[in-house]
Amino acid sequence: MSVSQAHDLRVRQEAMAWLTVRTNDGSDAISTQDLNDFLFDGEPFLLKDRQQGIRKPAGFDAAFSIQTVYRADGQVRPYNDDVGSDGLLRYKWRGTDPNLYVNVALREAMNRKLPLIWFFGVGVAMWQPIYPIYILAEEQEQHQFVVDPDVARALAPSGSVIEENLRRYVIAETRRRLHQPVFRAKILRAYETRCAVCSLRHSELMDAAHIVPDGVEGGEPVVCNGLALCKIHHAAFDARILGITPHSKIEIRSDLLTEIDGPMLRHGLQDLHGQNLMVVPQARSERPDQVRLKWAYQRFLDAPIAG
């Protein structure tokens, strides 16, 4: 029996509200096991499909969620979900049949302008939920849908040509809404939610820092170009107060070493000088790349000293 549209929308709203609580307002990843805790009207309700990428619950006409499976950096995904030149995301059909029921369900979500959840795999059985997302258009020749993480829905109607300023805005907002949370979740998973410098373990105080900044050659959002840092040490790293050698040794800028201030400066920075990173990923492939560390360390050495 089909559910009503009001029932459908209520499930979506309650699921997203529940995810907001369980993921620290969308900042943290969530495990497959924890996703099973969601109840709707007291009954278990699956938020993502266990067998395929598109979730269409029984009795629903429209798709409820989509997922992109986890692959380690450099490995090929079974479906190439990517960003188009307009800054908007693409999600592949399942197979090539436009009339396959899950493809029809995504089309129904597009036509009804319904919000969906996109679960990005960031580790084994770990997911970064991005929501709400909307299906803006369909590109049948490419067997894919155009997906927007709620940044351009009212600005880029289907079939419109996005002018350059809007395109840049959409790309920047898509990166902020989608790629940054996914990168952060991968980094925190690799570092077990601990600061590489001081081992602080509070996710709400943790950032994913690029070793080589985004937009610079080598600045790709891959785990070996990232460090899990608490907000203090992230700010110090970006300000070139704190440097890390290619062999993962911490250095503090020379003028800070002689400065006299409170306990934060002494214990939070000065005492770290000459120490090794306290936390690195277990997987060698996810540890900080030495070439990228060398680039960032030279940038640290070139920083002007306060007069």
MOZIBEL-V5824 format. One record per helix or strand of 2 or more residues. SS is the DSSP state (helix for helix, strand for strand). FROM is the first residue (numbers start at 0). TO is the last residue. Records with the same first field share a line. If there is no record, write none. Layout:
# MOZIBEL-V5824
SS=FROM-TO + FROM-TO
This chain:
# MOZIBEL-V5824
helix=4-21 + 31-34 + 100-110 + 139-141 + 163-189 + 202-204 + 222-224 + 230-237 + 253-256 + 262-267 + 269-271 + 283-285 + 289-300
strand=29-30 + 38-39 + 42-43 + 53-54 + 64-67 + 88-91 + 115-122 + 125-138 + 143-147 + 205-209 + 225-229 + 241-243 + 248-251
